[in-house]
Amino acid sequence: METSPFVEYRPQSMQPTEHDQLGWGAAPEITTVPSPRADEADFPDDLTVVSTRQLRVLCNQTYRLLDRDFPPMDALHQYELLVEEIERREVQAESRAEPARTRSGFRDNSLFSRFELFSDGTMVGHVKYEMKGSHAVLIQAVVDPRFDAVDVEPALIRQVFLSAHRRRIAVVPYCPRVREFLVEFPQYRLLLPADQRRRLEASLRSRGED
């Protein structure tokens, strides 16, 4: 472990003074402060100037910090900033090509146990779920046939993950369409609970898709 170079130096041969012997004005015990680890330092001040590839690298590194027994105090906040910036860029990229209907309202309809995506008051798609304890098992993703699933489905599933993450709801990706989304957008696997992420990645490795 590194020690700080700015520690007070006191020669070992110095004889204690009368005040030291009596306990008056005794020098405080010197404790060293460990230098920050390389993976805990140098978090960018401005994420907007960082490349998308580097954002994903930082996201993975920060998530590994959260897996420690004693994660750094700022790790969770930094992880959320990274996820938000990645999401902002993807939404910005999609807005150039996607029709306006995919950028619409989203809600959790707990009465019918489904996450719903709306456009101009019309539900364009939903993800059916079932609560198992603290886990939301995503059962089936459905897109209204009047709309293009290529446009609607990724936007719908992305909103499901981000909403669950903000509300600290654990997600189980049982639906095949949700698992395919995680193949195409692997950064969202970080929003899964650790055990579900391991299961998914093991399944993808067995299929040769990871």
C-alpha positions as CSV (number, residue, x, y, z in Angstrom):
1,M,0.0,0.0,0.0
2,E,1.4,3.5,-0.9
3,T,1.9,6.0,1.8
4,S,1.6,9.7,1.5
5,P,4.9,11.4,0.8
6,F,3.8,14.4,3.0
7,V,4.2,12.8,6.4
8,E,6.0,14.6,9.2
9,Y,9.5,13.4,9.7
10,R,10.8,12.9,13.3
11,P,14.3,11.4,13.8
12,Q,14.3,8.3,15.8
13,S,17.3,9.3,17.8
14,M,15.6,12.4,19.3
15,Q,15.5,12.2,23.1
16,P,12.1,12.9,24.7
17,T,11.8,16.3,26.3
18,E,10.6,16.9,29.8
19,H,7.2,17.8,28.4
20,D,7.0,14.6,26.4
21,Q,7.8,12.5,29.5
22,L,5.1,14.2,31.4
23,G,2.6,13.8,28.6
24,W,2.4,17.6,27.9
25,G,2.4,18.6,24.2
26,A,3.0,15.1,23.1
27,A,3.1,14.8,19.3
28,P,0.0,13.2,17.8
29,E,0.4,9.7,16.4
30,I,1.0,9.9,12.6
31,T,-1.3,7.8,10.5
32,T,-0.9,7.3,6.8
33,V,-3.7,7.8,4.3
34,P,-3.6,5.3,1.4
35,S,-3.5,6.8,-2.1
36,P,-6.5,6.2,-4.2
37,R,-6.5,3.2,-6.5
38,A,-6.1,3.9,-10.2
39,D,-9.6,2.6,-10.9
40,E,-11.1,5.0,-8.3
41,A,-9.5,8.1,-9.5
42,D,-9.7,10.5,-12.5
43,F,-13.5,10.3,-13.1
44,P,-14.1,12.7,-15.9
45,D,-15.5,16.1,-14.9
46,D,-17.4,16.4,-18.2
47,L,-18.9,13.2,-19.6
48,T,-20.1,14.9,-22.8
49,V,-16.5,15.0,-24.2
50,V,-15.8,11.3,-23.5
51,S,-16.2,8.8,-26.3
52,T,-19.1,6.4,-26.1
53,R,-16.7,3.5,-26.1
54,Q,-14.8,5.0,-23.1
55,L,-18.1,5.6,-21.4
56,R,-18.9,1.9,-21.6
57,V,-15.5,1.0,-20.3
58,L,-15.9,3.4,-17.3
59,C,-19.4,2.0,-16.7
60,N,-18.0,-1.5,-16.4
61,Q,-15.2,-0.4,-14.2
62,T,-17.5,1.6,-11.9
63,Y,-19.9,-1.4,-11.6
64,R,-17.0,-3.6,-10.5
65,L,-16.4,-1.0,-7.7
66,L,-20.0,-1.4,-6.6
67,D,-19.5,-5.2,-6.3
68,R,-16.9,-4.7,-3.6
69,D,-17.7,-5.2,0.1
70,F,-16.9,-1.5,0.7
71,P,-17.4,0.4,-2.5
72,P,-16.2,4.1,-2.7
73,M,-18.8,6.6,-1.6
74,D,-19.1,8.2,-5.0
75,A,-19.3,5.0,-7.0
76,L,-23.1,4.7,-7.2
77,H,-23.5,8.4,-8.2
78,Q,-20.8,8.0,-10.9
79,Y,-22.4,4.9,-12.2
80,E,-25.8,6.6,-12.5
81,L,-24.2,9.5,-14.3
82,L,-22.5,7.2,-16.8
83,V,-25.8,5.3,-17.5
84,E,-27.7,8.5,-18.0
85,E,-25.1,9.8,-20.5
86,I,-25.1,6.6,-22.5
87,E,-28.9,6.7,-22.6
88,R,-28.9,10.4,-23.6
89,R,-26.6,9.7,-26.5
90,E,-28.7,6.7,-27.7
91,V,-32.0,8.7,-27.5
92,Q,-30.3,11.5,-29.3
93,A,-29.1,9.2,-32.1
94,E,-32.5,7.6,-32.4
95,S,-34.3,10.9,-32.6
96,R,-32.6,11.6,-35.9
97,A,-34.1,8.4,-37.5
98,E,-37.1,7.3,-35.5
99,P,-40.6,8.6,-36.0
100,A,-42.0,10.8,-33.3
101,R,-44.3,8.2,-32.1
102,T,-41.6,6.2,-30.4
103,R,-40.6,9.1,-28.2
104,S,-43.7,9.1,-26.0
105,G,-45.1,8.5,-22.6
106,F,-44.2,5.5,-20.5
107,R,-45.9,4.1,-17.3
108,D,-46.1,1.1,-15.1
109,N,-49.7,-0.1,-15.1
110,S,-49.7,-2.1,-11.9
111,L,-53.4,-2.9,-12.2
112,F,-52.7,-5.0,-15.4
113,S,-49.1,-5.8,-14.4
114,R,-47.5,-4.4,-17.5
115,F,-45.1,-1.6,-18.6
116,E,-46.8,0.5,-21.3
117,L,-45.5,2.9,-24.0
118,F,-47.8,5.5,-25.5
119,S,-47.9,7.7,-28.5
120,D,-50.5,10.5,-28.8
121,G,-52.7,8.7,-26.3
122,T,-52.4,5.3,-28.1
123,M,-50.6,2.4,-26.4
124,V,-48.0,1.3,-29.0
125,G,-46.6,-1.6,-27.0
126,H,-46.3,-3.1,-23.5
127,V,-44.2,-5.6,-21.5
128,K,-46.2,-8.0,-19.4
129,Y,-44.6,-8.8,-16.0
130,E,-45.2,-10.7,-12.8
131,M,-43.8,-9.8,-9.4
132,K,-42.0,-12.6,-7.6
133,G,-41.0,-11.1,-4.3
134,S,-38.7,-8.2,-5.1
135,H,-38.2,-9.3,-8.7
136,A,-40.2,-8.2,-11.8
137,V,-40.2,-11.2,-14.2
138,L,-40.6,-9.8,-17.7
139,I,-42.8,-12.3,-19.4
140,Q,-43.8,-11.0,-22.8
141,A,-43.1,-7.9,-25.0
142,V,-46.0,-7.0,-27.3
143,V,-46.0,-4.3,-30.0
144,D,-49.3,-3.1,-31.6
145,P,-49.2,-4.5,-35.2
146,R,-50.2,-1.0,-36.5
147,F,-46.8,0.2,-35.5
148,D,-43.3,-0.8,-36.6
149,A,-41.8,-3.2,-34.0
150,V,-38.3,-2.3,-35.2
151,D,-38.9,1.3,-33.9
152,V,-41.1,0.7,-30.9
153,E,-39.7,-2.5,-29.3
154,P,-36.2,-1.2,-28.4
155,A,-37.6,2.0,-27.0
156,L,-40.1,0.1,-24.9
157,I,-37.7,-2.3,-23.4
158,R,-35.1,0.4,-22.8
159,Q,-37.7,2.4,-20.8
160,V,-38.6,-0.8,-18.8
161,F,-35.0,-1.2,-17.7
162,L,-34.4,2.4,-16.8
163,S,-37.7,2.7,-14.9
164,A,-36.9,-0.5,-12.9
165,H,-33.3,0.8,-12.2
166,R,-34.6,4.2,-10.9
167,R,-37.1,2.4,-8.7
168,R,-34.6,-0.2,-7.5
169,I,-36.8,-3.1,-8.9
170,A,-34.8,-6.2,-9.7
171,V,-35.5,-7.6,-13.3
172,V,-35.6,-11.1,-14.5
173,P,-35.4,-11.2,-18.4
174,Y,-37.6,-14.2,-19.1
175,C,-39.0,-12.8,-22.3
176,P,-37.0,-13.9,-25.4
177,R,-37.4,-10.4,-26.9
178,V,-35.9,-8.8,-23.8
179,R,-32.9,-11.2,-23.9
180,E,-32.4,-10.4,-27.6
181,F,-32.4,-6.7,-26.7
182,L,-29.7,-7.4,-24.1
183,V,-27.6,-9.1,-26.8
184,E,-27.8,-6.0,-29.0
185,F,-27.4,-3.5,-26.2
186,P,-25.0,-5.2,-23.7
187,Q,-24.6,-2.1,-21.5
188,Y,-28.1,-2.6,-20.1
189,R,-27.0,-5.9,-18.6
190,L,-25.4,-3.9,-15.8
191,L,-28.9,-3.0,-14.7
192,L,-29.7,-6.6,-13.9
193,P,-29.1,-8.1,-10.5
194,A,-25.7,-9.8,-10.3
195,D,-27.1,-13.3,-10.3
196,Q,-29.4,-12.7,-13.2
197,R,-26.6,-11.1,-15.2
198,R,-24.4,-14.2,-14.6
199,R,-27.2,-16.5,-15.8
200,L,-27.9,-14.4,-18.9
201,E,-24.2,-14.2,-19.9
202,A,-23.7,-18.0,-19.3
203,S,-26.7,-18.6,-21.5
204,L,-25.3,-16.4,-24.2
205,R,-21.9,-18.0,-24.0
206,S,-23.5,-21.4,-24.5
207,R,-25.2,-20.0,-27.7
208,G,-22.0,-18.3,-28.8
209,E,-23.5,-14.8,-28.7
210,D,-21.7,-13.1,-25.9
